[in-house]
Amino acid sequence: ALEATLNAAPFEPGEHPVYAFGYDWRRTVSHAATLLARRVRYVLDKHGADKVLLVTHSMGGLVARYACAPAGCGIAGLVKGVVHVVQPCNGAVVAYRRFVEGVGVEQRTGFEGKIFGAILGGSWWGYTMIMSGTEGPLQLMPNHVYEGWLTGPEGQVIPAAEIYGYYASGGPQSV
């Protein structure tokens, strides 16, 4: 629908084409980046253009960065620019929180919310059971740069340098 709306008018069709790129967020960032690189090349070939502009949301920002990185897919020369919206470059606390709390009750109401909760597992144990076997959500865990968000059982902030050790400790945690 977004493609149809943005490609309709007031400009001539094809003058500023817009393409949506969907990917399976449960797979790795590198897998999605490979597909994005393929899609970028397809769009450029289709329109005889030299470069694209990427607009990303959330994990899509990580996908675009990997696709552009020389060690990734190396398509930076094909990209004029990237606009990132809420890119979790240091991890997504909400992804971590769902391993502890599940999908929030406010997100499980109504038809769409019930579907969302069913897909993501709803409860903390359902979310953990589904997501712990998928690589994409695990790549969204906050990293050592994301300071001050994880607290221990006494409310003490876990220093960024100790986050990975704290994950492994199995101790009670709070977001």
C-alpha positions as CSV (number, residue, x, y, z in Angstrom):
1,A,0.0,0.0,0.0
2,L,2.9,2.4,0.8
3,E,4.5,1.7,-2.5
4,A,1.2,2.3,-4.4
5,T,0.5,5.5,-2.5
6,L,3.9,7.0,-2.9
7,N,4.3,6.0,-6.5
8,A,0.9,7.3,-7.6
9,A,1.2,11.1,-7.8
10,P,1.6,14.1,-8.0
11,F,4.8,13.2,-9.9
12,E,5.1,11.0,-13.0
13,P,5.1,7.3,-12.1
14,G,8.6,6.0,-11.9
15,E,10.2,9.4,-11.4
16,H,10.7,8.8,-7.7
17,P,9.9,5.1,-7.2
18,V,9.5,3.9,-3.6
19,Y,10.0,0.2,-2.7
20,A,9.2,-1.5,0.6
21,F,11.6,-4.2,1.7
22,G,10.2,-6.8,4.0
23,Y,12.5,-9.4,5.7
24,D,12.1,-12.1,8.3
25,W,13.3,-10.3,11.5
26,R,13.7,-13.7,13.2
27,R,16.6,-14.5,10.9
28,T,20.1,-12.9,11.3
29,V,20.9,-9.3,10.4
30,S,23.4,-10.6,7.8
31,H,20.8,-12.8,6.1
32,A,18.4,-9.8,5.7
33,A,21.3,-7.6,4.6
34,T,22.1,-10.1,1.8
35,L,18.5,-9.9,0.6
36,L,18.5,-6.1,0.9
37,A,21.7,-5.9,-1.2
38,R,20.0,-8.1,-3.9
39,R,16.9,-5.9,-3.8
40,V,18.9,-2.7,-4.1
41,R,20.7,-4.0,-7.2
42,Y,17.4,-5.1,-8.7
43,V,15.9,-1.7,-8.2
44,L,18.9,0.1,-9.7
45,D,18.9,-2.2,-12.7
46,K,15.2,-1.8,-13.2
47,H,15.4,2.0,-13.3
48,G,18.9,2.5,-14.7
49,A,19.8,4.5,-11.6
50,D,23.2,4.8,-9.9
51,K,22.1,5.0,-6.2
52,V,19.2,4.5,-3.8
53,L,18.2,6.3,-0.6
54,L,17.3,3.9,2.2
55,V,14.8,4.7,5.0
56,T,14.9,2.3,7.9
57,H,13.0,1.5,11.0
58,S,14.3,-0.3,14.1
59,M,16.2,-3.5,13.2
60,G,16.0,-2.4,9.5
61,G,18.7,0.1,10.4
62,L,21.0,-2.7,11.5
63,V,20.2,-4.5,8.3
64,A,21.1,-1.4,6.2
65,R,24.3,-0.8,8.0
66,Y,25.4,-4.4,7.5
67,A,24.5,-4.3,3.8
68,C,26.6,-1.1,3.4
69,A,29.6,-2.3,5.5
70,P,32.6,-3.4,3.5
71,A,32.8,-6.5,5.7
72,G,29.1,-7.1,5.1
73,C,27.6,-6.8,1.6
74,G,29.5,-3.8,0.5
75,I,26.8,-1.9,-1.2
76,A,27.7,1.6,0.2
77,G,28.7,2.8,-3.2
78,L,25.1,2.1,-4.4
79,V,23.5,4.1,-1.6
80,K,23.2,7.9,-1.7
81,G,22.1,8.1,2.0
82,V,20.4,6.3,4.8
83,V,17.7,7.7,7.1
84,H,17.4,5.7,10.3
85,V,14.4,5.9,12.6
86,V,14.8,4.3,16.1
87,Q,17.7,2.2,15.1
88,P,18.7,0.0,18.1
89,C,22.5,0.3,17.4
90,N,23.4,-0.6,21.0
91,G,20.6,-3.1,21.5
92,A,16.8,-2.9,22.1
93,V,15.8,-2.8,25.8
94,V,12.3,-3.7,24.8
95,A,13.5,-7.0,23.2
96,Y,15.3,-7.8,26.5
97,R,12.3,-6.8,28.6
98,R,10.0,-9.2,26.7
99,F,12.2,-12.1,27.8
100,V,11.4,-11.0,31.4
101,E,7.8,-9.8,31.1
102,G,6.4,-11.1,27.8
103,V,4.4,-9.0,25.4
104,G,2.7,-6.2,27.4
105,V,-1.0,-6.5,28.2
106,E,-1.6,-3.2,26.3
107,Q,-0.3,-4.9,23.2
108,R,-2.4,-8.0,23.5
109,T,-5.8,-6.3,23.4
110,G,-7.9,-6.1,20.2
111,F,-7.6,-8.3,17.2
112,E,-4.2,-7.1,16.1
113,G,-2.8,-7.2,19.7
114,K,-4.0,-10.8,20.1
115,I,-2.3,-11.8,16.9
116,F,0.9,-10.0,17.9
117,G,0.8,-11.7,21.3
118,A,0.2,-15.1,19.7
119,I,3.1,-14.6,17.3
120,L,5.5,-13.4,20.0
121,G,4.4,-15.8,22.6
122,G,2.5,-13.5,24.9
123,S,3.8,-14.4,28.3
124,W,7.5,-14.2,29.3
125,W,7.9,-18.0,29.0
126,G,6.1,-18.1,25.7
127,Y,8.2,-15.3,24.3
128,T,11.4,-16.9,25.6
129,M,10.4,-20.3,24.2
130,I,9.8,-18.8,20.7
131,M,12.4,-16.2,20.5
132,S,15.4,-18.0,22.1
133,G,15.5,-20.2,19.1
134,T,15.6,-17.4,16.6
135,E,18.8,-15.5,15.9
136,G,17.4,-12.1,15.0
137,P,15.8,-11.2,18.4
138,L,19.0,-12.4,20.1
139,Q,21.0,-10.0,18.0
140,L,18.8,-7.2,19.4
141,M,20.0,-7.7,23.0
142,P,21.5,-4.6,24.6
143,N,25.2,-4.6,24.4
144,H,28.0,-3.2,26.6
145,V,27.6,0.3,25.2
146,Y,24.0,0.6,26.4
147,E,24.7,2.1,29.8
148,G,22.5,2.2,32.9
149,W,19.5,0.2,31.9
150,L,20.0,-3.1,33.7
151,T,19.6,-3.3,37.4
152,G,20.3,-6.1,39.9
153,P,18.0,-7.4,42.6
154,E,18.8,-4.6,45.0
155,G,18.2,-1.9,42.4
156,Q,21.9,-1.3,41.7
157,V,22.8,-0.4,38.1
158,I,24.9,-3.0,36.5
159,P,28.0,-1.3,34.9
160,A,28.1,-1.6,31.1
161,A,31.4,-3.5,31.3
162,E,29.7,-6.2,33.4
163,I,26.5,-6.7,31.4
164,Y,27.6,-9.9,29.6
165,G,28.8,-11.5,32.8
166,Y,25.6,-10.5,34.5
167,Y,23.6,-12.2,31.7
168,A,25.5,-15.4,32.2
169,S,25.2,-15.3,36.0
170,G,21.5,-16.3,35.8
171,G,20.8,-13.9,38.7
172,P,17.5,-12.0,39.0
173,Q,17.5,-9.0,36.7
174,S,15.2,-6.0,36.2
175,V,14.8,-3.6,33.3
